Amino acid sequence: MNKVAFIEREQSRSYSLDRNIRLGMAELEPLGLSEQWFLRYGGDAHWQLIAEACGQERAVFKDIYGRDVYAAFCATKIEFEPDQDLLALDVRIKSNIYHVGSYQIGSIHQILLEGECIASLYMISSFVSHEGGKSNQRIVRNKHMPSLNLENAPEKLRQIAEYSRMVARNHSSLNNLGEFIWEVKPCPSLDFNAVGLLYFPIFSKMSEMADWEFAGWQAPIRTRSIVYLGNLDIGQKMVFFKSANVTSIKRCDGKFIAHVVTETNN
């Protein structure tokens, strides 16, 4: 059993990853950098940095009572520069984590090509646990995790956190979601992670697939912001509604699970 070994520090500390990679087929898609790859890379870096800040080698967390805890994402925002020919080019990826607010940790990941930033990913997570049983419909914030002494988040991360709180407060009162465009049942072996939760990049993947089904065309993404409001169990469907550049995702029982805003380079 890998229990959390939290270390209380008198001063905040910075935690970062700095890696050099060569962009290949796994990191790219026809329109440029792969959003799916960057989200998955950023998620792993985020969890790895939290584990380091906790003083442990593995990103497997338990609270002070021994319950399983997950660092679930509340919000992400991804930004891409205009499309470039990137195949086989070497880039540097810098990742840092920060204290955002009560029970929230944020991270920023930047891809640098010859010193110039060509993509950024902002991520905010909170610690959560299943509330009785293993249903993904009953996930609650875990307030029994000691705080970490991290550097305070830059203004942009704080703004994303405030935006996600606003969406979470107001989403239940939204009546005009726009047009129903698609529904899909995620595949267990492809779309759920190791602990049985719908993996957070799947919200982006399915949103892009919904746009493809709805509009029949794609344009390079400039930014995509997602507020994650819930999860679903294996066998349940995701239902998509579209209004301008906003996609609302519900569970098949009517519960909102994500709010997606996408801007493209038309």
C-alpha positions in Angstrom: 0.0 0.0 0.0 1.4 3.4 -1.0 0.3 5.9 1.6 0.7 9.6 1.2 3.7 11.0 3.0 2.9 14.6 3.1 5.7 16.9 4.2 4.7 20.2 5.9 7.2 22.9 4.9 7.8 26.3 6.4 8.3 27.9 3.0 6.5 27.3 -0.3 8.5 25.3 -2.9 8.5 25.1 -6.6 8.2 21.8 -8.4 8.8 21.4 -12.1 9.5 19.1 -15.0 11.7 20.0 -17.9 11.9 17.6 -20.8 13.1 17.5 -24.4 11.3 15.3 -26.9 11.2 14.9 -30.7 7.7 15.3 -32.2 6.5 12.2 -34.0 3.3 10.4 -35.0 2.1 10.1 -31.4 2.4 13.8 -30.7 0.9 15.1 -34.0 -2.2 14.9 -36.0 -3.1 16.3 -39.5 -3.9 19.8 -38.1 -0.8 20.2 -36.0 -0.1 19.2 -32.4 -2.3 16.5 -31.0 -4.7 17.8 -28.4 -5.2 14.3 -27.1 -1.5 13.7 -26.7 -0.8 17.0 -25.0 -3.7 16.6 -22.5 -2.5 13.1 -21.6 1.1 14.3 -21.2 0.0 17.2 -19.1 -2.2 15.0 -16.9 0.6 12.6 -16.2 3.1 15.5 -15.5 0.5 17.1 -13.2 0.0 14.0 -11.1 3.7 13.2 -11.1 4.5 16.7 -9.7 1.8 16.4 -7.0 3.4 13.0 -6.0 6.8 14.7 -5.8 5.4 17.5 -3.6 3.8 14.8 -1.4 7.2 13.2 -1.0 6.3 10.0 -2.7 7.4 8.2 -5.9 4.0 7.0 -7.2 1.0 9.2 -8.0 -1.3 7.0 -5.9 -3.0 8.9 -3.1 -4.9 8.1 0.1 -6.3 10.4 2.7 -5.5 10.5 6.4 -8.2 7.7 6.9 -6.7 5.4 4.2 -9.4 6.1 1.6 -8.5 6.1 -2.1 -8.1 9.7 -3.4 -7.9 10.9 -7.0 -6.5 14.2 -8.2 -9.5 14.9 -10.5 -9.5 17.8 -12.9 -11.9 20.7 -12.4 -10.9 22.7 -15.4 -8.4 22.7 -18.3 -7.6 25.3 -21.0 -5.4 24.5 -24.0 -3.9 27.0 -26.4 -2.2 26.4 -29.7 -0.3 28.7 -32.0 -1.2 28.6 -35.7 -0.5 25.3 -37.5 3.1 24.5 -38.3 5.1 21.7 -39.9 6.3 20.1 -36.8 7.1 16.5 -37.7 10.5 15.3 -36.4 11.3 18.7 -34.7 12.8 18.8 -31.2 10.8 20.7 -28.5 11.2 21.4 -24.9 8.2 20.9 -22.5 8.2 22.8 -19.2 5.7 21.9 -16.4 5.1 23.6 -13.0 2.5 23.2 -10.3 1.0 25.8 -8.0 -1.4 26.4 -5.1 -4.6 27.8 -6.6 -7.0 27.9 -3.6 -8.6 25.8 -1.0 -8.3 22.1 -2.0 -7.1 23.0 -5.5 -3.8 22.5 -7.3 -3.0 24.0 -10.7 -0.3 23.4 -13.3 1.0 25.1 -16.5 2.7 23.2 -19.3 4.4 24.9 -22.2 5.8 23.5 -25.4 8.8 25.5 -26.7 10.2 25.4 -30.2 13.5 27.1 -30.4 12.6 29.1 -27.3 9.2 30.2 -28.6 6.0 28.9 -27.0 3.8 27.0 -29.5 1.3 25.5 -27.1 0.2 26.0 -23.5 -2.0 23.9 -21.2 -3.5 25.1 -17.9 -4.9 22.5 -15.5 -6.7 22.7 -12.2 -7.5 19.7 -10.0 -8.9 18.9 -6.6 -8.7 15.7 -4.5 -11.9 13.6 -4.7 -13.1 10.2 -3.5 -16.0 7.9 -4.2 -18.9 8.5 -1.7 -20.0 5.0 -0.9 -19.5 2.2 -3.4 -17.7 2.7 -6.7 -20.3 4.6 -8.8 -18.8 7.5 -10.7 -22.0 9.4 -10.2 -21.1 9.8 -6.5 -17.8 11.5 -6.4 -17.2 14.2 -3.8 -14.3 16.5 -2.8 -12.0 15.0 -0.2 -11.2 17.5 2.5 -9.0 15.2 4.5 -5.8 15.7 2.6 -3.1 17.9 4.2 -2.3 21.0 2.2 1.0 21.3 0.3 3.2 24.4 0.5 3.3 25.2 -3.2 4.0 28.5 -4.9 0.9 30.7 -5.4 -0.7 30.4 -8.9 -0.2 33.0 -11.5 -3.1 35.3 -12.3 -4.2 33.3 -15.4 -4.6 30.1 -13.4 -6.6 31.9 -10.8 -8.9 33.4 -13.5 -9.5 29.9 -14.9 -10.3 28.7 -11.4 -12.8 31.5 -10.9 -14.4 30.9 -14.3 -14.8 27.2 -13.5 -16.5 28.0 -10.1 -18.9 30.4 -11.9 -19.8 27.7 -14.4 -20.3 25.2 -11.6 -22.6 27.6 -9.8 -24.7 28.5 -12.8 -24.9 25.4 -15.0 -28.0 23.9 -13.4 -30.0 27.0 -14.3 -29.1 26.9 -18.0 -32.2 26.3 -20.1 -31.2 27.1 -23.7 -28.4 24.6 -24.4 -28.8 24.9 -28.1 -29.3 22.0 -30.5 -29.0 18.3 -29.7 -26.2 17.1 -31.9 -25.0 13.6 -30.8 -24.9 11.0 -28.1 -22.3 8.3 -27.6 -21.6 5.4 -25.1 -17.8 5.5 -24.2 -15.9 2.3 -24.5 -14.5 0.8 -21.3 -11.2 -0.3 -22.8 -10.5 3.0 -24.6 -12.2 5.8 -22.7 -11.9 4.9 -19.0 -8.7 5.2 -16.9 -7.0 2.8 -14.5 -9.3 3.6 -11.6 -12.5 3.3 -13.7 -13.3 7.0 -14.2 -14.0 8.4 -17.6 -10.6 9.8 -18.5 -10.6 13.6 -18.7 -9.2 13.8 -22.3 -12.2 11.9 -23.5 -14.4 15.0 -22.9 -12.3 16.8 -25.6 -12.2 13.8 -27.9 -15.9 13.3 -27.8 -16.5 17.1 -28.2 -14.4 17.0 -31.3 -16.2 13.9 -32.6 -19.5 15.6 -31.9 -18.5 18.6 -34.0 -17.3 16.3 -36.8 -20.7 14.5 -36.7 -22.6 17.8 -36.6 -20.7 20.0 -39.0 -18.8 17.5 -41.1 -15.6 19.6 -41.1 -12.8 20.6 -38.7 -10.6 23.6 -38.3 -7.4 23.8 -36.2 -8.1 24.5 -32.6 -6.9 27.8 -31.2 -8.2 27.3 -27.6 -10.4 24.9 -25.8 -11.6 25.4 -22.2 -13.4 22.7 -20.3 -15.1 22.8 -16.9 -15.6 19.2 -15.6 -18.8 18.9 -13.7 -19.2 15.2 -13.2 -18.4 11.7 -14.5 -20.3 8.6 -15.6 -20.4 4.9 -15.1 -19.5 2.3 -17.7 -22.5 1.7 -20.0 -23.9 5.2 -19.7 -24.2 7.6 -22.6 -22.8 11.2 -23.1 -25.3 13.6 -24.7 -24.1 16.7 -26.6 -25.8 20.0 -27.2 -24.3 22.8 -29.3 -24.9 26.6 -29.2 -22.4 28.7 -31.2 -18.9 27.7 -29.9 -20.2 26.2 -26.6 -20.8 22.5 -26.2 -22.8 21.3 -23.2 -22.4 17.6 -22.2 -25.0 15.8 -20.1 -25.1 12.3 -18.8 -28.0 10.2 -20.1 -29.8 10.8 -16.8 -29.8 14.6 -17.5 -26.9 15.5 -15.2 -24.5 18.1 -16.6 -21.0 16.7 -16.7 -19.0 19.2 -18.8 -19.1 22.7 -20.3 -16.8 23.1 -23.3 -15.9 26.3 -25.2 -13.9 25.9 -28.4 -12.3 28.6 -30.6 -10.8 27.6 -33.9 -8.5 29.1 -36.6 -11.1 29.4 -39.3 
